[in-house]
Amino acid sequence: MSQETAYTEDNIRSLDWKEHIRMRPGMYIGKLGDGSSPDDGIYILLKEVLDNSIDEYVMGAGKTIEISIQGNKVIVRDYGRGIPLGKVVDVVSKMNTGGKYDSKAFKKSVGLNGVGTKAVNALSNFFRVESTRDNKSASAEFSQGNLTNQELLDDTSRRKGTKVSFIPDEAIFKNYKYRNEYVEKMLKNYVYLNTGLTIVFNGEKYYSENGLKDLLEENIIESDMAYPIIHLKGEDIEIALTHSKTQYSEEYHSFVNGQNTTQGGTHLAAYREALVRTIREFYGKNYDPSDVRKSVVTAVAIKVMEPVFESQTKTKLGSTDMGGDLPTVRTFINDFVKTQLDNFLHKNPETADKIQRKILQAERERKELSGIRKLAKDRAKKANLHNKKLRDCRVHFGDTKNDRYLESTLFITEGDSASGSITKSRDVNTQAVFSLRGKPLNSYGMSKKIVYENEEFNLLQAALNIEESIEDLRYNNIVIATDADVDGMHIRLLLITFFLQFFPELIKEGHLYILQTPLFRVRNKKETIYCYSEQERRDAIEKLKPKPEITRFKGLGEISPDEFVNFIGESIRLDPVMLDKDMSIDALLEFYMGKNTPDRQEFIIDNLKVELDIVEEVHEN
């Protein structure tokens, strides 16, 4: 019989604000991460500080925000009203303290819970806030939420506004690094949603005159648009809309009060519904909703009084009302779309004709695929039933996405030994494994029909739950885990081709990664170091003098489950797969996967020389 654990007054603890944030950071900033994913904690820290500066602009104070990221130090400077000097310490160190509880001061703010900068403060080794107003200045410095210094200047010539500097704590954010690509995307979204605002990041200016129209032009090149972007604006709402010529699934960008709601919410559900209803009524046809929305690339932004989000990271709107005397979110969006989009289509018959042709094309393709899709779904259910391909994680997400969704990961690997090692090493709560059988098909130039007819692609699509839309994506992170040899690289290329061909928005939205695994293990009796490059191997040999044992890993199957846990846990290294906005997906696939050309031959030869040089150097050492 097990011994009963004592439970007394001594077991009851009261944590102060900073202890609670540091003990449960996920409650405040979602997942931690190392900066390889756009929703990693270090970007949430930047966003929390930046949101305050954006709110100043929205309230008509300060048209420029300056941001600097040098190494791990972040500085955000705005020229707004400045924090009231007597409250500089309180607003960054006292929970439930802030100006946004007063709707007169901040009418349609992003941050309403009084938590944001407190979380940044508590999770930073160094945090400094400085406010200037009325020719006076007050500043305070903290370390891990503890006040270390404060000053008050009675006379200063500095421009009014607020400046926040911080360095995320490496004890919490392991081996992190800010990636400019993710920061730039965040800043572009801010200027699209706040036309007239200038953001300067490391000396480069970001500015938008056309709002969400500029956002869509950033995400889809003109040659891939089925028709010119429809751009509609009203009080507290803006939409931009087009269809892709080549993309199969739906792509949405949704925002509330300037916040990118990556998991959607009530406003996005209402917009999708309004879009279908308006289209049906305009053409007088009861089109299937999936045909109306197929290949759509669109953005919607609304402003709500005192919005309610489903988590502190504000990625999903829960509000059903617009606030005040305004109607529900659903009614407000439906009325706007019904009136404005209907008017636009009547005034632009050429665009209306192109939209109808897109819908009819989608209808034909759906009917042609209907029989194949039914057989494919039956096969997918049987395969999952017998657990042949997918080792799922325990926590399921789907329509009830929560903060743990950000941690959900599917590893795509090849071979029984590699799949077995990852399966035994993984966190069964949030990490799943999909096992490929051999090399996937080269899907370049093929139609969607192949996704259902090819067993590997059909089962992978079913595992990801992305047949209709990536809104239903079951795993936030899709990780290609193959050997770092020629065959492994080829499999990576074939999988990336599959995603680019049929689900490019998975890459655009930052869901696809390559798993880095060590090339070498360098150890002596006291210490083991795993090395991911030749330089790391040299450094390890230098550190572990005299002569350590060196092992060269040839494949994932050679790494034991006991060792593999080091590479897919807290110390996981991921390389995000990113798209160059100026590169056409068709052109990209044609170059790498199309017919052989002199340009591609030259590219392969040049890069092969580099690889051979590295291999020779490794063998010589």
Secondary structure, 3 states (H helix, E strand, C coil): CCCCCCCCHHHCCCCCHHHHHHHCCHHHHCCCCCCCCCCCHHHHHHHHHHHHHHHHHHCCCCCEEEEEEECCEEEEEECCCCCCHHHHHHHHHCCCCCHHHCCCCCCCCCCCCCCHHHHHHHCEEEEEEEEEECCEEEEEEEECCEEEEEEEECCCCCCCEEEEEEEECCCCCCCCCCCHHHHHHHHHHHHHHCCCCEEEECCEEECCCCCHHHHHHHHCCHHHECCCCEEEEECCEEEEEEEECCCCCEEEEEEECCEECCCCEHHHHHHHHHHHHHHHHHHCCCCCHHHHHCCEEEEEEECCCCCCECCCCCCCECCCECCCCCCEHHHHHHHHHHHHHHHHHHHCHHHHHHHHHHHHHHHHHHHHHHHHHHHHHHHHHHHHHCCCCEECCCCCCHHHCCHHHHHCEEEEEECHHHHHHHHHHCCCCCEEEEEECCCCCCCCCCCCHHHHHCHHHHHHHHHHCCCCEHHHCCCCEEEEECCCCHHHHHHHHHHHHHHHHHCHHHHHCCCEEEECCCCEEEECCCCEEEECCHHHHHHHHHHCCCCCEEEECCCHHHCCHHHHCCCCCCCCCEEECCCCCCCCHHHHHHHHHCCCCHHHHHHHHHHHHHHHHHHHHHHHC
